[in-house]
């Protein structure tokens, strides 16, 4: 009789790939208010039980203050925190392609060229496993993506 195997928890690297179509939520916000809206979204996610390591925040304009602070210690330390995966990670558009997929991605459209926004939004959609939250001007987001969100 064959031995029965007990299921095991998958290792971090074996986590399922993000779904092809994450749920998308748009939070209308001005360029100046997009970062605050993203912060509120993160707070709500954490208050509702999301684990901090489930969340990636991407900014299209100025980097999030946390990211700027952490980068002051050098790229190695900054990316080590990303790789640890145990806290919310903040990345700006210039380095977002290096960030790994997470269940929830929050994008703050807080400035930046339309080309940057046009690059970041599809990238964020590909990194979001379950939920993509976009904080910004709906008209700009629709015009960049070419579809209604």
C-alpha positions in Angstrom: 0.0 0.0 0.0 1.5 3.4 -1.0 2.4 5.8 1.8 0.0 8.6 2.3 1.6 12.0 1.9 0.6 14.9 4.1 0.1 18.2 2.4 2.5 20.9 3.3 2.4 24.6 3.1 4.1 25.9 -0.1 7.4 27.7 0.4 7.4 31.4 -0.3 8.8 30.9 -3.8 6.1 28.3 -4.5 3.2 30.7 -3.9 0.8 30.7 -6.8 1.3 33.2 -9.5 -0.9 36.2 -9.5 -4.3 35.8 -11.2 -4.7 37.1 -14.7 -7.5 39.4 -13.8 -7.2 41.0 -10.4 -10.2 43.0 -9.1 -9.6 46.7 -9.9 -10.8 49.5 -7.6 -10.4 53.1 -8.5 -10.3 55.7 -5.8 -10.8 59.2 -7.3 -8.1 61.6 -6.1 -6.3 64.6 -7.4 -2.5 64.4 -8.1 -1.9 66.1 -4.8 -4.3 63.8 -2.9 -3.3 60.5 -4.6 -0.7 59.6 -2.0 -3.0 60.3 0.9 -5.7 58.2 -0.8 -3.3 55.4 -1.2 -2.3 55.6 2.5 -5.9 55.4 3.5 -6.4 52.4 1.2 -3.4 50.7 2.9 -4.8 51.5 6.3 -8.2 50.0 5.4 -6.5 46.9 4.0 -4.5 46.3 7.1 -7.5 47.1 9.4 -9.6 44.5 7.5 -7.0 41.8 8.2 -4.6 42.0 5.3 -1.0 41.1 6.2 1.4 44.0 5.6 3.6 41.8 3.4 0.6 41.3 1.0 0.7 45.0 -0.1 2.9 46.7 -2.6 2.4 50.5 -3.1 3.7 52.1 -6.3 3.9 55.9 -6.9 4.1 57.5 -10.3 5.4 60.9 -9.2 7.5 61.7 -6.1 8.5 58.6 -4.2 6.6 57.7 -1.0 8.3 59.2 2.0 9.0 55.7 3.4 10.7 54.7 0.2 12.8 57.9 0.1 13.8 57.3 3.8 14.7 53.7 3.3 16.7 54.4 0.1 18.8 56.8 2.2 20.3 53.6 3.7 21.3 52.3 0.3 19.7 50.1 -2.3 20.9 46.9 -0.7 19.0 47.5 2.5 16.0 48.8 0.6 15.7 45.7 -1.6 16.4 43.4 1.4 13.2 44.7 3.0 11.4 44.0 -0.2 12.8 40.5 -0.4 11.9 39.8 3.3 8.3 40.4 2.3 7.0 41.0 5.8 5.9 44.6 5.5 4.2 46.9 3.1 6.7 47.8 0.4 6.8 51.2 -1.3 8.4 51.6 -4.8 8.3 54.5 -7.3 7.7 54.0 -11.0 11.4 53.9 -11.8 12.0 50.7 -9.8 8.5 49.2 -9.8 9.5 46.6 -12.5 11.9 45.1 -10.0 9.2 44.5 -7.3 7.7 41.1 -7.0 4.1 40.2 -7.3 1.9 40.7 -4.1 -1.7 39.9 -3.5 -2.6 43.6 -3.4 -1.0 46.4 -5.4 -1.9 50.1 -4.7 -0.9 52.7 -7.2 -0.8 56.4 -6.3 -1.0 58.4 -9.5 0.7 61.4 -7.8 2.3 62.9 -10.9 4.8 61.8 -13.4 4.6 61.8 -17.2 1.7 60.1 -18.9 4.2 57.6 -20.3 5.3 56.7 -16.8 1.7 56.2 -15.8 1.0 54.2 -18.9 3.9 51.9 -18.1 3.2 51.5 -14.4 -0.5 50.7 -14.6 -0.2 47.5 -16.7 2.9 46.5 -14.7 0.9 46.9 -11.5 -2.0 44.9 -12.9 0.5 42.1 -13.7 1.9 42.3 -10.1 -1.5 42.2 -8.4 -2.6 38.8 -7.4 -6.1 39.6 -6.2 -6.6 43.3 -6.0 -5.4 46.4 -7.8 -6.3 49.8 -6.2 -5.6 52.9 -8.3 -5.7 56.3 -6.6 -5.8 59.2 -9.0 -7.8 61.2 -11.6 -10.2 58.8 -13.3 -10.1 60.8 -16.6 -6.3 60.5 -16.7 -6.3 56.9 -15.8 -9.0 56.1 -18.4 -7.1 58.1 -21.1 -3.8 56.3 -20.3 -5.3 52.8 -20.2 -7.7 53.5 -23.1 -10.5 51.8 -21.2 -12.9 52.6 -18.3 -11.6 51.4 -15.0 
